[in-house]
Amino acid sequence: MAGRNFILLGAPGAGKGTQAQRLVEALGVPQISTGDMLREERRLGTELGKKAAEYMDQGKLVPDDLLIALIAQRLEKPDAAKGFILDGFPRTLGQAEALDKMLAAKGRSLDAVIAIEVQRSVIVPRITGRRSCPKCGAPYHVEFQPPKVADVCDACGTKLVQRPDDTEAAVVKRLEAYDTMTAPLFAYYEGKGKLRRVDGNADVETVWKRVKEAASA
Ligand code: AMP
């Protein structure tokens, strides 16, 4: 694959996280998921975690200044020097512009923005069925990837949990935020010649083939 600085763009539930992990394996650069980073800040009880919590649980976007500071710090870490897969950032035009400035200041630029497009009708059941193991992190889905015993982790026997923002009410809010705040990024990156659209309405392997092609183009 030609480059190493990628953004994965797409609605919640489009499969960004799954495809990001494949890209990490293929490219040897870190996945930088702002959702995961914010959940970790909450777990640790930091000031940022406390500030972010109420926005996240309501399915709202956390303010730009907090996210921009978080990403600026993360991109300074040595592992990001060779490249990155951004998953869940940027989500607003303000974040996208700030990222461009940060990269330009380091003499770096984006290789491509891979946009995974999925039909709206599949998103709500995909997300509301998600469960994970709070102990070992194994992901499940009540319908598409059920554990052997309902609600119990196959690997370690722990009771599975649902993210507080994976409920239907929160997902509807997250999709609204995506439509109003994040969707304009398609035009922004198209204007810069960086956007590569990928049809995400297929199984993981098929979508991965398409993502690989887009990353190589
Ligand atoms: P995710 O795991 O990517 O779905 O993110 C979970 C939640 O974290 C989002 O619904 C937002 O509340 C917050 N979040 C993650 N990334 C961003 C971002 N780039 N800008 C604003 N809020 C974010």
Boltz pocket constraint, residues with backbone or C-beta under 6 A from the ligand:
constraints:
  - pocket:
      binder: B
      contacts: [[A, 12], [A, 34], [A, 35], [A, 36], [A, 38], [A, 52], [A, 55], [A, 56], [A, 57], [A, 59], [A, 60], [A, 61], [A, 62], [A, 63], [A, 67], [A, 87], [A, 88], [A, 89], [A, 90], [A, 91], [A, 92], [A, 95], [A, 165], [A, 174]]
      max_distance: 6.0
